[in-house]
Amino acid sequence: MQFVEIPTPGYDRVVHILDPASGLNAFISIHSTVLGPALGGMRMWPYATEAEALEDANRLARAMTYKAAVAQTGQGGGKAVILGDPKTKTEAMFLVLGRAIDALGGRYIAAEDMNITVADLETVGRETRWVSGLSLERGSSGNPSPLTAAGCLIAIRASMKEAFGSEDPSGRSVAIQGVGAVGGRLAELCRDAGMSVAVCDLDAARARAVAACTGAQFLEGPDAALTYPCDVFSPCGRGGILNAHSIPGLRCRIVAGAANNQLVKPEDALRLQQRGILYAPDYVVNAGGIINIACEFTPGGYSPTAANERVKTIATALAEVFRIAREQEITTAQAADQLAETRLAAGAAPK
């Protein structure tokens, strides 16, 4: 195993892991440990280049730092990305990755992310104790998707209170883009809350199945939710879908979804504001998963009841973000970053 340090300004530590024997080619980015060890998911994707994979790891690690700071989980931010087709992953890759994580001495704690399963985490856990989100049977927190979806509905309700003066979702409409583990569960929760639900997905068959199970309206095309008339547009699939091209076509009053990195550029938050669309910053909305995992590190260990209660604080965090944005006349994205940076600065201050 080759363990190559990549000096990166503004980051605690970034490493490139290469292991020809197993085929592992991965990056681990630790953005900050000011507030605690860097907790963040592992993901596997067929990146076109190593530079693209490294950029993704660093961007996601920074976002995890801000997410943890706003959610007050007591952790920092990190990320691991594996280059390759998820269909080619092997046990040997995850054993090597486990040894690499262990060599970091607890500065990075791995969790589940795109194309990574609990079984993959279990394999990593054979080589290191610095892994989270394992099975409930092992006393861990299990799959974080249900609480991520629950947190997303809490964020939708908080956004409705800001936009409409009432958080009551009954009679309101939501269009969900991406109905995988999080988006599919969110469709169920929104239906149960009395909302009218429409869904689309890159995988049309999956969207049809979710629509059939939930009574939602199936929307033809992976981007159909972007232009569907609704109260809430909820992106829960791929990132980078809010940009200069797509924002003019939105027909919603609120954007609140679980997808990471929804804005292509910072100025896209201003574009949304100028259109009168309330943007709930993605890393505040989708904090349910990391809050769930963080509960593993509380005294006494993981408690589902405590995790569910803790996820409710997403509403408080969003209310604070909206307040800052109103009072300072800045975008909600800027307000969320400001809140995170204030908490990071307080954590870094001499005690």
VENRA-V97244 format. One record per backbone hydrogen bond with DSSP energy under -1.0 kcal/mol. NH is the residue of the N-H (numbers start at 1). CO is the residue of the C=O. E is the energy in kcal/mol with one decimal. If there is no record, write none. Layout:
NH/CO/E ; NH/CO/E
This chain:
2/18/-3.6 ; 4/16/-2.9 ; 6/14/-3.1 ; 11/8/-2.0 ; 13/30/-2.0 ; 15/28/-2.5 ; 16/4/-2.9 ; 17/26/-3.3 ; 18/2/-2.0 ; 19/24/-2.4 ; 23/19/-2.3 ; 24/19/-1.1 ; 26/17/-2.6 ; 27/81/-2.4 ; 28/15/-2.3 ; 29/79/-3.1 ; 30/13/-3.2 ; 31/77/-2.0 ; 32/77/-1.3 ; 38/107/-2.7 ; 39/76/-1.5 ; 40/109/-2.1 ; 42/111/-2.3 ; 43/80/-2.2 ; 44/114/-2.0 ; 45/82/-2.2 ; 47/45/-2.2 ; 53/49/-1.7 ; 54/50/-2.7 ; 55/51/-2.3 ; 56/52/-2.1 ; 57/53/-2.5 ; 58/54/-2.5 ; 59/55/-2.5 ; 60/56/-2.6 ; 61/57/-2.3 ; 62/58/-2.1 ; 63/59/-2.0 ; 64/60/-2.0 ; 65/61/-1.8 ; 66/62/-2.0 ; 67/63/-2.7 ; 68/64/-2.7 ; 69/65/-2.1 ; 70/66/-2.5 ; 71/67/-2.4 ; 73/68/-1.7 ; 76/37/-2.7 ; 77/32/-1.2 ; 79/29/-2.1 ; 80/41/-2.0 ; 81/27/-2.4 ; 82/43/-2.7 ; 83/25/-3.0 ; 84/45/-2.0 ; 88/85/-2.7 ; 89/86/-1.2 ; 94/90/-1.3 ; 95/91/-1.8 ; 96/92/-2.1 ; 97/93/-2.4 ; 98/94/-1.9 ; 99/95/-1.7 ; 100/96/-2.2 ; 101/97/-2.6 ; 102/98/-2.2 ; 103/99/-1.7 ; 104/101/-1.0 ; 105/102/-1.8 ; 107/104/-1.2 ; 109/38/-2.9 ; 110/130/-1.9 ; 111/40/-1.0 ; 116/113/-2.2 ; 121/117/-1.9 ; 122/118/-2.4 ; 123/119/-1.7 ; 124/120/-2.2 ; 125/121/-2.7 ; 126/123/-1.4 ; 127/124/-2.0 ; 131/129/-1.8 ; 132/110/-2.9 ; 138/135/-1.1 ; 139/136/-2.0 ; 140/135/-1.8 ; 142/134/-2.5 ; 148/144/-1.9 ; 149/145/-2.5 ; 150/146/-2.2 ; 151/147/-2.5 ; 152/148/-1.7 ; 153/149/-1.9 ; 154/150/-2.0 ; 155/151/-2.2 ; 156/152/-2.2 ; 157/153/-2.5 ; 158/154/-2.2 ; 159/155/-2.4 ; 160/156/-2.3 ; 161/157/-1.9 ; 162/158/-1.6 ; 163/159/-2.8 ; 164/160/-3.4 ; 171/194/-2.5 ; 172/169/-2.3 ; 174/196/-2.8 ; 175/232/-2.6 ; 176/198/-3.0 ; 177/234/-1.9 ; 178/200/-3.0 ; 184/180/-2.5 ; 186/182/-2.6 ; 187/183/-2.0 ; 188/184/-1.3 ; 189/185/-2.3 ; 190/186/-2.9 ; 191/187/-2.1 ; 192/188/-2.6 ; 193/189/-1.4 ; 194/191/-1.8 ; 195/190/-2.6 ; 196/172/-2.8 ; 198/174/-2.1 ; 199/217/-2.8 ; 200/176/-1.9 ; 207/203/-2.0 ; 208/204/-2.6 ; 209/205/-2.1 ; 210/206/-2.4 ; 211/207/-2.5 ; 212/208/-2.4 ; 213/209/-2.1 ; 214/210/-2.2 ; 215/211/-2.0 ; 217/197/-2.7 ; 219/199/-2.9 ; 224/221/-1.4 ; 226/223/-1.4 ; 230/251/-2.3 ; 232/173/-1.9 ; 233/254/-2.8 ; 234/175/-3.1 ; 236/177/-3.5 ; 240/261/-3.2 ; 242/262/-2.5 ; 247/243/-2.6 ; 249/246/-1.4 ; 250/247/-1.5 ; 253/231/-1.5 ; 254/231/-1.7 ; 255/278/-2.8 ; 256/233/-2.0 ; 259/235/-2.8 ; 264/242/-2.2 ; 268/265/-2.0 ; 269/266/-1.6 ; 271/267/-1.9 ; 272/268/-2.0 ; 273/269/-2.1 ; 274/270/-2.8 ; 275/271/-1.0 ; 276/273/-1.8 ; 277/272/-2.5 ; 278/253/-2.7 ; 280/255/-2.9 ; 284/281/-1.6 ; 285/281/-2.1 ; 286/282/-2.8 ; 287/284/-1.0 ; 291/287/-2.5 ; 292/288/-2.3 ; 293/289/-2.2 ; 294/290/-2.6 ; 295/291/-1.3 ; 296/293/-2.2 ; 297/294/-1.9 ; 298/295/-1.1 ; 301/298/-2.4 ; 307/303/-2.4 ; 308/304/-2.4 ; 309/305/-1.9 ; 310/306/-2.4 ; 311/307/-2.1 ; 313/310/-1.8 ; 314/311/-1.9 ; 315/312/-1.3 ; 317/313/-2.4 ; 318/314/-2.5 ; 319/315/-2.3 ; 320/316/-1.9 ; 321/317/-2.1 ; 322/318/-2.9 ; 323/319/-2.1 ; 324/320/-2.4 ; 325/321/-2.3 ; 326/322/-2.3 ; 327/323/-2.8 ; 328/324/-2.4 ; 330/325/-1.5 ; 335/331/-2.2 ; 336/332/-2.3 ; 337/333/-2.1 ; 338/334/-2.5 ; 339/335/-2.4 ; 340/336/-2.3 ; 341/337/-3.0 ; 342/338/-2.2 ; 343/339/-1.8 ; 344/340/-2.4 ; 345/341/-2.5 ; 346/342/-2.0 ; 347/343/-1.8 ; 348/344/-1.8 ; 349/345/-1.1
